C-alpha cells in the first residue's frame, strides 16, 4: 500500500515511539551504531502521527542507533495513517506485512562489490587503515579486498598487452 507523505522534518530520535515492531531483537551492533554516528541516518525514518506521538513505522534500528550514537536529530518522513482507525485490524495487518517486507527483502553487497569499493577507495589514495575506519570494516578484511582489487586490476592490465 502506498503511503501519502504529510511532511518531512528533522526530529529528535529520543522523542520517536519505537514500541510497535516485528523485530523482537533490533541487533544494534557497534559497527552499525558507529556508522550512524559517523554518517548520520542516511535513509529517512518513516513514521505516523498518533495520539501518543510520532510512531516509527520503518526504521526502528536506525532510530535506536541514532539515540545510542547521540544524534540530536534524524530525518523523518511522516506519512498519513493507512486507515481512519490506526488501531483497526486492517491497519495492524498492513503494519505487520509492510514491516516484514521491508526487513526481509534486502541484500548486502557481494564479495565482488566489496572488493570493488575497497579498490576504488584505495585508488583515491585512502590507506587500508583509512578505508577500514571510514567503512567500519575490519582491517584484515580491507587488506584482503584491496589486494584482490589490485590483483584483478593487474590481470586486466595484462590482458591489454
C-alpha positions as CSV (number, residue, x, y, z in Angstrom):
1,X,0.0,0.0,0.0
2,X,1.4,3.4,-0.9
3,X,1.8,5.9,1.9
4,X,0.9,9.6,1.4
5,X,3.6,11.9,2.8
6,X,2.2,14.5,5.1
7,X,5.5,16.2,6.0
8,X,9.2,15.7,6.3
9,X,11.3,17.1,9.2
10,X,14.3,16.7,11.4
11,X,13.1,15.2,14.8
12,X,14.9,14.2,18.0
13,X,15.1,10.4,17.8
14,X,14.5,10.2,21.6
15,X,11.0,11.6,21.1
16,X,10.0,8.9,18.5
17,X,7.9,6.0,19.6
18,X,9.5,2.7,18.7
19,X,7.2,0.4,20.5
20,X,5.4,-1.5,17.6
21,X,7.8,-3.5,15.5
22,X,8.0,-7.0,14.1
23,X,11.6,-7.4,15.3
24,X,11.9,-8.8,18.8
25,X,15.7,-8.0,18.8
26,X,16.9,-4.9,17.0
27,X,20.5,-6.2,17.0
28,X,22.4,-2.9,17.4
29,X,26.0,-3.9,16.9
30,X,28.9,-1.5,17.4
31,X,29.6,-1.3,13.7
32,X,26.0,-0.1,12.9
33,X,25.9,2.4,15.7
34,X,29.3,3.7,14.7
35,X,28.2,4.1,11.1
36,X,25.2,6.1,12.2
37,X,27.4,8.2,14.5
38,X,29.9,8.9,11.6
39,X,27.4,9.5,8.8
40,X,24.0,10.1,10.4
41,X,20.8,8.5,9.3
42,X,21.1,8.3,5.5
43,X,17.7,6.8,4.8
44,X,14.9,8.8,6.5
45,X,12.8,7.1,9.1
46,X,9.1,6.6,8.2
47,X,6.6,7.4,10.9
48,X,3.0,8.1,11.5
49,X,1.3,10.6,13.8
50,X,-0.6,9.0,16.6
51,X,-2.4,10.5,19.7
52,X,0.6,9.3,21.7
53,X,3.2,11.0,19.5
54,X,5.2,10.2,16.3
55,X,5.4,6.4,16.0
56,X,8.2,4.8,13.9
57,X,6.8,2.6,11.1
58,X,10.0,1.8,9.3
59,X,13.5,2.5,10.7
60,X,13.4,1.2,14.3
61,X,17.1,0.1,14.2
62,X,18.1,3.4,12.7
63,X,16.2,5.3,15.4
64,X,17.6,3.3,18.3
65,X,21.1,3.5,16.8
66,X,20.7,7.3,16.5
67,X,19.8,7.5,20.1
68,X,22.8,5.4,21.1
69,X,25.1,7.4,18.8
70,X,23.9,10.7,20.5
71,X,22.4,12.3,17.4
72,X,20.3,15.3,18.1
73,X,18.0,15.0,15.1
74,X,17.2,12.4,12.4
75,X,15.3,12.8,9.1
76,X,11.7,11.6,9.4
77,X,9.1,11.3,6.7
78,X,5.7,11.4,8.4
79,X,3.0,9.6,6.4
80,X,-0.7,9.5,6.7
81,X,-2.1,6.5,8.6
82,X,-3.3,3.7,6.4
83,X,-6.9,3.9,7.6
84,X,-9.1,6.2,9.6
85,X,-8.6,3.9,12.6
86,X,-4.9,3.2,13.2
87,X,-5.9,0.6,15.8
88,X,-8.1,-1.4,13.4
89,X,-7.3,-4.9,12.4
90,X,-6.7,-3.8,8.8
91,X,-4.1,-1.2,9.9
92,X,-2.4,-3.8,12.1
93,X,-2.3,-6.3,9.3
94,X,-0.8,-3.7,7.0
95,X,1.8,-2.7,9.5
96,X,2.9,-6.4,10.0
97,X,3.0,-7.1,6.3
98,X,4.9,-4.0,5.3
99,X,7.4,-4.3,8.2
100,X,8.0,-7.9,7.2
101,X,8.6,-6.9,3.5
102,X,10.9,-4.0,4.5
103,X,13.1,-6.2,6.6
104,X,13.1,-9.4,4.6
105,X,13.9,-8.5,1.0
106,X,17.3,-6.8,1.5
107,X,20.6,-7.7,0.0
108,X,24.0,-6.7,1.2
109,X,27.0,-6.1,-1.1
110,X,28.5,-9.1,-2.7
111,X,32.2,-10.0,-2.1
112,X,33.0,-8.7,-5.6
113,X,31.2,-5.4,-4.8
114,X,33.1,-5.1,-1.5
115,X,36.4,-5.6,-3.4
116,X,35.3,-3.0,-5.9
117,X,34.6,-0.4,-3.3
118,X,37.9,-1.1,-1.4
119,X,39.8,-0.9,-4.7
120,X,38.2,2.4,-5.7
121,X,38.8,3.9,-2.3
122,X,42.5,2.8,-2.5
123,X,42.7,4.3,-6.0
124,X,41.6,7.6,-4.4
125,X,44.6,7.3,-2.1
126,X,43.0,6.1,1.1
127,X,45.1,3.7,3.1
128,X,43.8,0.4,4.3
129,X,43.5,1.9,7.8
130,X,41.5,4.8,6.5
131,X,39.2,2.6,4.5
132,X,38.7,0.3,7.5
133,X,37.9,3.2,9.8
134,X,35.6,5.1,7.4
135,X,33.6,2.0,6.3
136,X,33.7,0.4,9.8
137,X,35.1,-2.8,8.3
138,X,37.8,-5.0,9.9
139,X,41.3,-4.0,8.7
140,X,42.2,-7.6,7.8
141,X,39.1,-7.7,5.5
142,X,40.0,-4.5,3.9
143,X,43.6,-5.7,3.3
144,X,42.3,-8.7,1.5
145,X,39.8,-6.7,-0.5
146,X,42.5,-4.2,-1.6
147,X,44.9,-7.0,-2.5
148,X,42.1,-8.7,-4.5
149,X,41.2,-5.5,-6.3
150,X,44.9,-4.8,-7.2
151,X,45.2,-8.4,-8.5
152,X,42.1,-8.0,-10.6
153,X,43.4,-4.7,-12.0
154,X,46.8,-6.3,-12.8
155,X,45.1,-9.2,-14.5
156,X,43.0,-6.8,-16.7
157,X,46.1,-4.7,-17.5
158,X,47.9,-7.9,-18.6
159,X,45.0,-8.7,-21.0
160,X,45.6,-5.3,-22.7
161,X,49.2,-6.1,-23.8
